[in-house]
Structure formats: structure tokens, C-alpha cells
Amino acid sequence: MNHRFLLILLAIITMVGVSCNTSKVDNDRIAERIDSLLNSNYTDDAPGCAMAILKDDKVVYMGWRGIADVNTKEKINEHTVFNIASITKQFTALAILSLYEQGKLDINDSVAMYFPEFKSDIWKTVKLKHLMSHSSGVPDNRPRVDKDFMLHIVDKQCLEYMVDLDELKFEPGTKYDYKNPTFQVLAEVVKRVSGTDFETFQKENIFNKAGMTNVRYFEPTIEIPHMAHGYINISESDLNSIDSDSEKEKGDLETQYTDKNGRHWMEYDYGEETFFGTKADGGIYTSLDDFIKWEIALSNDKVVAKSTKDLAYTPHIEVSGSKYSSYQNRDNTYYGYGWFIDKKPNRETKIYHTGDNGGFQAYAAKYPKSNVCVMMFSNRNDLDRWSTQMAIEQIIIEEGLLSND
């Protein structure tokens, strides 16, 4: 072995060593930076959040701030149960895809095949895949003029206007228009195809496969242990102008709370805001530790096969520039089946969903190339979630969890 070869070999070993050192992830530094970010937004005596970051199915960061219930002062932790709102849609989409995987339906089936009571021929053109991708053209014609009705509406009632619906907004499969009641249609398909009620199907075929034990669909008469309430931050001038259609009386002290910084909070979930009674589009309550199980199960193809999961993660309709819906309407954004897909240049592809209802905000994202997941559930809605998540994304890029491409 000559001297020149030894020098080259030594140089290669040195470069490998440097590469290994620079690519090593410092979990303590990540925790320090994320903690600093959370501390700038949340305090321990106000509604707050719980969040986690996973890398290769292992927890890199887990943290929480604030209180789950201003009346009991129960602190938020990994077991606190939040409403995850529209993140629920991925569970409904996977129920359909699970039946598709079993050969019990086809995602190209028309809605008319399952709803003979729907009178118009428009339903022959609307396919299950269009419902899952928010590209059906079906309008939301629920009777919103009756606030009390909207406060208590359930899934079955969301379908009533569709029986006589005879016009779509556009040709199915051609445009993006984010709509909630189309997911009630999907839940009813699950019921009719499986022969069991939607909640039982979900428990047996989705939740149990993921090992989730602390997840449920909201029912106003069923107590949920460690449940967070959603809150809105209100100013002094708002205290005497609370929505008169709410079940809560104006000035009801049980719904008002002032933290140490003088900020006023009012409960804003079931009874104060609409659509908490519907399940398929946004009714799941779950905890951080249970959602971690969900992400790990998806990562390891425990719920559906990889090919089926990849179908859900594939861009099926472009969100960007849609004239029909502003929800998540950003550049380089698409919708799959139950997930948004962010294909921003010079960033890893991100599969994600957001959730908003009442005082709740939720966010769950995954970066398949690096096998990284970020999730954050909050019981207040006054902070800019997207800016927070972009700051977190930048931190984990800088700390080596994600690549820049």
C-alpha cells in the first residue's frame, strides 16, 4: 500500500467522521429551542397546547403548556384529550380505503350506487374518490340560518339536503372546494357497506389496529376523562356581547376566566360553536400519546397496506389558486385522500392536515423522506398556527432532522 493511497484513505475517513458528527441530531438542543418557542406563546395558567416530534418512530421532543379546563385547573399533559377537528377526516378516508383494500367497494364507485334515495342524476357523476379529495363539486347547503340547529346537528342530518340536491358547483374531479358534509356521506357508505355502525367499524378496523385506546367520537352525553375545553381570548369590550344564540348565558362566570396576565378567556366548544356534534368530518377527541401511536402505526403500515396509504398521500387535486375555497389555499399545495400535500420547492414533501373548531386548533404533519412527524394540539385559537409550525420546521431543518430538499 503506497503512501499516496494512505493519504487518500485518511482523507476519506476524516471526511466521513466530520459528516457523521455534523449530521448527529442533538435532542437536547432541539428541546431547548422548541421550549423557547413555546414559552414565548404560552403560559401555565391559560389555555395552551401539547406537541411532539417523532423521528424514525421515536419521540425526539414532547412538551406541553397551559391548562385543559379553566374551571378544574387541570394541567395539560400527554394524556389530555383534545378535539382534533378536521384531522378527523384522515380516519374517515382510511375507513373507505380499508374497505377498498378488502375488495368491498371501489373508490371509483358513484355515490348513486349507495344512495338510491338521492333523486338527481348528478350523483352518478360524483365518485367516492371525489368526496375524499374535496373535489366533488357538492355544495354545503345545510340550513345555517337556524343557529340552534347547527349547534346540535349530527351526521345524519347533514345528508338531508342532499336528497333533493340537483346541481353541482363544478364537474367532479376538476376543482378543489373544501367541504365537510361530503365526509358524512363517506361515513354512511362505511355503515352501509360494512353492515355495522360507523363508530364500531372505526374502533375495530382503524383505532384498534393502531393500538389507540384514548380516542373517541364526541357525544354530548358521554363524559370524556381528561378532556380539554376549547377557549377564545376575548377583550373587555366583548364580555357583554357574547352570542345570544349560545346555550351559555351572557356573563356566565363558569365560561369566563382571567389569567395572571389579565387576558379573558371564554369556553367555546359544544354549546357555543356549531358542528361539534358531527363525527366523520371533525368529531374525534384524542390525546397526544394516542396520536403518536397513530403516526407510528401508519409509518409501519399497520392500519392499511403501504400501497393503500400511498394512494391517500398522492396529490389528487390542486388546492393552490382554487376560487372555491380558501382553506389551506397556499402555493404548491394539493389534497390527497384525507391529507394535504405540501410540495414546496427546496423542502421535503410534507403530508399534513389542520383542524379548527371553536377554541381548538390542531396540526399534524409528516415528512416521509426523513420519517419525521410533528403534531400540535391546542385548546385556544388566538395564535398564528402556520407561522408557529413554519418556525418549528425551520428548527428541525437546522438541527438535522429534515433535509432542505
Residue pairs with C-beta under 8 A, 6 or more apart in sequence:
22 400
23 400
24 400
25 55
25 60
25 399
25 400
25 401
26 399
27 60
27 61
29 399
30 53
30 60
30 61
30 395
30 396
30 399
30 401
31 61
31 63
33 395
33 399
34 51
34 53
34 61
34 63
34 392
34 395
35 63
37 388
37 391
37 392
37 395
38 49
38 51
38 63
38 65
39 65
41 383
41 388
42 48
42 49
42 65
42 66
43 65
43 66
43 259
43 260
43 261
44 65
44 66
44 67
44 75
45 66
45 67
45 259
45 260
46 66
46 67
46 259
46 261
46 263
46 265
46 380
47 66
47 67
47 68
47 70
47 228
47 230
47 231
47 265
47 359
47 378
47 379
47 380
48 64
48 65
48 66
48 67
48 76
48 378
48 379
48 380
49 64
49 65
49 66
49 76
49 376
49 377
49 378
49 379
49 380
50 63
50 64
50 76
50 77
50 78
50 80
50 82
50 287
50 288
50 376
50 377
50 378
51 61
51 62
51 63
51 64
51 288
51 374
51 375
51 376
51 377
52 59
52 61
52 62
52 63
52 78
52 288
52 291
52 292
52 373
52 374
52 375
53 59
53 60
53 61
53 62
53 372
53 373
53 374
53 392
53 396
53 401
54 60
54 292
54 295
54 296
54 372
54 373
54 374
55 370
55 371
55 372
55 401
56 371
57 295
57 296
57 299
57 300
57 371
59 292
60 401
62 78
62 288
64 75
64 76
64 77
64 78
64 80
64 288
65 76
66 75
66 76
66 379
66 380
67 73
67 74
67 75
67 76
68 74
68 75
68 76
68 80
68 226
68 227
68 228
68 229
68 379
69 227
69 228
69 229
70 229
70 231
70 257
70 265
70 267
71 254
71 257
74 80
74 226
76 228
76 379
78 287
78 288
78 289
79 214
79 226
79 287
79 288
79 289
80 226
80 227
80 228
80 287
80 288
80 377
81 214
81 224
81 225
81 226
81 227
81 228
81 285
81 286
81 287
82 228
82 285
82 286
82 287
82 288
82 360
82 362
82 377
82 378
82 379
83 218
83 228
83 230
83 269
83 276
83 282
83 283
83 284
83 285
83 355
83 357
83 358
83 360
83 362
84 282
84 284
84 285
84 286
84 291
84 355
84 360
84 362
84 364
84 377
85 282
85 354
85 355
85 356
85 357
85 360
85 361
85 362
86 180
86 281
86 282
86 353
86 354
86 355
86 356
86 357
86 362
87 284
87 353
87 354
87 355
87 362
87 364
88 279
88 280
88 281
88 282
88 283
88 284
88 355
89 183
89 280
89 281
89 282
89 338
89 353
90 312
90 338
90 339
90 353
91 202
91 206
91 284
91 338
92 183
92 186
92 187
92 190
92 280
92 281
92 338
93 132
93 186
93 312
93 337
93 338
93 339
94 206
94 303
94 304
94 312
94 338
95 186
95 187
95 190
95 198
95 201
95 202
95 205
95 206
96 105
96 107
96 128
96 132
96 186
96 189
96 190
96 337
97 107
97 304
97 308
97 311
97 312
97 337
98 205
98 206
98 303
98 304
98 308
99 105
99 190
99 193
99 194
100 106
100 107
100 308
101 304
101 305
101 308
104 193
104 194
105 128
105 189
105 193
106 128
107 127
107 128
107 129
107 132
107 337
108 127
108 128
108 129
109 127
109 128
110 123
110 124
110 125
110 126
110 127
111 118
111 123
111 126
111 127
111 128
111 131
111 185
111 189
112 118
112 121
112 123
112 124
112 126
114 188
114 189
114 192
114 193
115 123
115 162
115 185
115 188
117 163
118 162
118 163
118 165
119 163
119 164
119 166
120 164
120 165
120 166
120 167
122 165
122 166
122 167
122 168
125 168
125 171
125 172
126 136
126 137
126 138
126 168
126 172
127 172
127 173
128 186
128 189
129 173
129 316
129 337
130 136
130 137
130 172
130 173
131 138
131 182
131 183
131 185
131 186
132 186
132 316
132 337
132 338
133 173
133 176
133 316
133 317
133 335
133 336
133 337
134 176
134 177
134 178
134 179
134 182
134 317
134 325
134 335
135 172
135 173
135 174
135 175
135 176
135 177
135 316
135 317
135 335
136 168
136 172
136 177
136 179
136 182
137 168
137 169
137 170
137 171
137 172
137 174
137 175
137 177
138 162
138 165
138 168
138 169
138 179
138 181
138 182
138 185
139 165
139 167
139 168
139 169
139 179
140 179
140 180
140 181
141 161
141 165
142 150
142 153
142 158
142 161
142 181
143 149
143 150
143 161
144 150
144 274
147 243
147 245
147 274
148 245
149 157
150 274
150 275
151 245
151 246
151 247
151 270
151 271
151 272
151 273
151 274
151 276
151 277
152 277
153 274
153 275
153 277
153 278
154 277
154 278
154 279
155 184
155 187
155 188
155 198
155 278
155 279
155 280
156 184
156 188
158 180
158 181
158 184
158 278
159 181
159 184
159 185
159 188
162 181
162 185
169 175
169 177
169 324
170 177
170 324
173 317
175 317
175 322
175 323
175 324
176 317
176 318
176 319
176 322
176 324
176 325
176 329
176 335
177 322
177 324
177 325
178 325
178 327
178 328
179 325
180 275
180 278
180 281
180 282
181 281
183 280
183 281
184 278
184 280
184 281
186 280
187 198
187 279
187 280
188 198
190 198
190 201
191 197
191 198
191 201
194 201
196 204
198 279
198 280
199 217
199 279
202 217
206 303
207 215
209 297
209 302
209 303
210 293
210 294
210 296
210 297
210 298
210 302
210 303
211 293
211 297
211 302
212 286
212 290
212 293
212 294
213 290
214 286
214 287
214 289
214 290
215 284
215 285
215 286
215 287
215 290
215 294
216 222
216 224
216 284
216 285
216 286
217 279
217 283
217 284
217 285
218 224
218 270
218 276
218 277
218 279
218 283
218 284
218 285
220 270
220 276
220 277
224 285
226 287
227 285
228 360
228 379
229 267
229 269
229 359
229 379
230 267
230 268
230 269
230 273
230 357
230 358
230 359
230 360
230 379
230 380
230 381
231 257
231 265
231 266
231 267
231 268
231 359
231 379
231 380
231 381
232 265
232 266
232 268
232 358
232 359
232 380
232 381
232 382
233 263
233 264
233 265
233 380
233 382
234 264
234 265
234 266
235 264
236 264
238 264
239 251
239 256
239 264
240 250
240 251
241 250
242 248
242 250
242 251
242 266
243 272
244 250
246 271
246 272
247 271
247 272
248 254
248 255
248 267
248 271
248 272
254 267
255 266
255 267
255 272
256 264
256 265
256 266
257 264
257 265
257 266
258 264
258 265
259 265
265 380
266 272
267 359
268 358
268 359
268 381
269 276
269 357
269 358
269 359
269 360
270 276
270 277
270 358
272 358
273 357
273 358
273 359
275 281
275 282
275 357
276 283
276 357
276 358
277 283
282 355
282 357
286 294
288 375
288 377
291 364
291 375
291 377
292 375
295 364
295 366
295 373
295 375
297 303
298 309
298 366
299 366
299 371
299 373
301 309
303 309
304 312
311 336
311 337
312 336
312 337
312 338
312 339
313 336
313 339
313 341
313 351
313 368
314 336
314 337
314 341
315 334
315 335
315 336
315 341
315 343
316 334
316 335
316 336
316 337
317 334
317 335
318 333
318 334
319 325
319 328
319 329
319 330
319 333
319 334
319 335
319 340
320 329
320 330
320 331
320 332
320 333
320 334
321 329
322 329
328 340
328 354
330 342
331 344
332 342
332 343
332 344
332 345
333 340
333 341
333 342
333 343
334 340
334 341
334 343
335 341
336 351
338 353
339 351
339 352
339 353
340 351
340 352
340 353
340 354
341 349
341 350
341 351
342 349
342 350
342 351
342 352
343 349
344 350
346 404
346 405
347 393
347 402
347 404
347 405
348 367
348 369
348 370
348 402
348 403
348 405
349 367
349 368
349 369
350 365
350 366
350 367
351 365
351 366
351 367
351 368
352 363
352 364
352 365
352 366
353 363
353 364
353 365
354 361
354 362
354 363
354 385
355 361
355 362
355 363
356 362
356 381
358 381
359 379
359 380
359 381
360 377
360 378
360 379
360 381
361 377
361 378
361 380
361 381
361 383
361 385
362 376
362 377
362 378
363 374
363 375
363 376
363 377
363 385
363 389
364 373
364 374
364 375
364 376
365 373
365 374
365 375
365 389
366 372
366 373
366 374
367 373
367 402
369 403
370 401
370 402
370 403
372 396
372 401
372 402
374 389
374 392
374 393
374 396
376 385
376 388
376 389
376 392
378 385
393 402
396 402
397 403
397 404
